[in-house]
Amino acid sequence: MPVRIRLKRIGAKNTPAYRIVVTDSRSPRDGRFLEEIGSYMPTKRENKFTLNLERAKYWVGVGAQPSETVASMIKKTAKAAAATAPA
Protein backbone atom coordinates (compact mmCIF):
# COMPACT_ATOMS: atom_id res chain seq x y z
CA MET A 1 0.00 0.00 0.00
CA PRO A 2 1.77 3.20 -1.15
CA VAL A 3 1.25 5.87 1.50
CA ARG A 4 1.25 9.62 0.83
CA ILE A 5 1.17 12.69 3.05
CA ARG A 6 -1.01 15.27 1.33
CA LEU A 7 -3.65 17.96 1.75
CA LYS A 8 -7.38 17.25 2.13
CA ARG A 9 -9.72 20.15 1.41
CA ILE A 10 -12.36 20.85 4.05
CA GLY A 11 -13.21 24.52 3.45
CA ALA A 12 -16.39 25.97 2.02
CA LYS A 13 -16.63 27.57 -1.40
CA ASN A 14 -14.22 30.54 -1.69
CA THR A 15 -12.86 29.92 1.84
CA PRO A 16 -10.28 27.17 1.47
CA ALA A 17 -9.06 25.20 4.46
CA TYR A 18 -7.04 22.02 4.41
CA ARG A 19 -6.02 19.16 6.68
CA ILE A 20 -2.63 17.50 6.34
CA VAL A 21 -3.37 13.79 6.22
CA VAL A 22 -1.59 10.48 5.76
CA THR A 23 -3.50 8.41 3.22
CA ASP A 24 -3.31 5.57 0.74
CA SER A 25 -2.27 7.10 -2.59
CA ARG A 26 -5.16 5.35 -4.38
CA SER A 27 -7.87 7.04 -2.29
CA PRO A 28 -9.48 10.26 -3.58
CA ARG A 29 -8.29 13.69 -2.41
CA ASP A 30 -11.07 14.14 0.14
CA GLY A 31 -11.57 10.44 0.85
CA ARG A 32 -10.45 8.09 3.60
CA PHE A 33 -7.21 8.71 5.46
CA LEU A 34 -5.05 6.92 8.00
CA GLU A 35 -4.14 9.84 10.26
CA GLU A 36 -4.55 13.61 10.43
CA ILE A 37 -1.27 15.30 11.36
CA GLY A 38 -1.96 19.00 10.81
CA SER A 39 -3.94 21.76 9.18
CA TYR A 40 -3.39 24.57 6.67
CA MET A 41 -5.40 27.80 6.48
CA PRO A 42 -4.18 29.77 3.43
CA THR A 43 -6.38 32.79 4.17
CA LYS A 44 -4.67 33.58 7.49
CA ARG A 45 -1.90 36.18 7.50
CA GLU A 46 0.35 34.48 10.07
CA ASN A 47 0.66 30.91 11.37
CA LYS A 48 -0.94 29.52 8.25
CA PHE A 49 -0.30 25.89 9.14
CA THR A 50 0.17 23.57 12.09
CA LEU A 51 1.96 20.25 11.84
CA ASN A 52 2.78 17.47 14.29
CA LEU A 53 6.46 17.12 13.35
CA GLU A 54 7.01 13.89 15.29
CA ARG A 55 4.22 12.08 13.45
CA ALA A 56 5.35 13.49 10.09
CA LYS A 57 8.91 12.23 10.70
CA TYR A 58 7.53 8.84 11.76
CA TRP A 59 5.48 8.45 8.58
CA VAL A 60 8.35 9.58 6.35
CA GLY A 61 10.58 7.13 8.23
CA VAL A 62 8.30 4.20 7.41
CA GLY A 63 8.14 5.13 3.73
CA ALA A 64 5.34 7.68 3.24
CA GLN A 65 5.95 10.14 0.40
CA PRO A 66 4.94 13.76 1.11
CA SER A 67 3.55 15.96 -1.65
CA GLU A 68 5.66 18.98 -2.66
CA THR A 69 3.54 21.35 -0.57
CA VAL A 70 3.60 19.15 2.52
CA ALA A 71 7.35 18.53 2.12
CA SER A 72 7.96 22.29 2.24
CA MET A 73 5.76 22.55 5.35
CA ILE A 74 7.73 19.76 7.05
CA LYS A 75 10.98 21.52 6.17
CA LYS A 76 9.75 24.87 7.55
CA THR A 77 8.46 23.26 10.76
CA ALA A 78 11.73 21.39 11.31
CA LYS A 79 13.72 24.58 10.76
CA ALA A 80 11.51 26.50 13.23
CA ALA A 81 11.78 23.69 15.80
CA ALA A 82 15.59 23.67 15.48
CA ALA A 83 15.71 27.45 15.96
CA THR A 84 13.61 27.33 19.14
CA ALA A 85 15.35 24.28 20.66
CA PRO A 86 17.74 25.06 23.51
CA ALA A 87 21.36 24.64 22.49
Residue pairs with C-beta under 8 A, 6 or more apart in sequence:
1 24
2 24
2 25
2 26
2 65
3 22
3 23
3 24
3 25
3 34
3 59
3 62
3 63
3 64
3 65
4 22
4 23
4 24
4 25
4 64
4 65
4 66
4 67
5 20
5 21
5 22
5 23
5 37
5 56
5 59
5 60
5 64
5 65
5 66
5 67
5 70
5 74
6 20
6 21
6 23
6 29
6 66
6 67
6 69
6 70
7 18
7 19
7 20
7 21
7 29
7 40
7 67
7 69
7 70
8 18
8 19
8 20
8 21
8 23
8 29
8 30
8 33
9 16
9 17
9 18
9 29
9 30
10 17
10 18
10 19
10 30
11 17
11 18
15 43
16 42
16 43
17 39
17 40
17 41
17 42
17 43
18 39
18 40
18 41
18 42
19 36
19 38
19 39
19 40
20 36
20 37
20 38
20 39
20 40
20 49
20 51
20 56
20 70
20 73
21 33
21 34
21 35
21 36
21 37
22 33
22 34
22 35
22 36
22 37
22 55
22 59
22 64
23 31
23 32
23 33
23 34
24 32
24 34
25 65
27 33
35 55
35 59
37 51
37 52
37 55
37 56
37 59
38 49
38 50
38 51
38 52
38 56
38 73
39 49
39 50
40 48
40 49
40 73
41 48
41 49
42 48
49 73
51 73
51 74
51 77
53 74
53 77
53 78
53 81
56 66
56 74
56 77
57 74
60 66
60 74
66 74
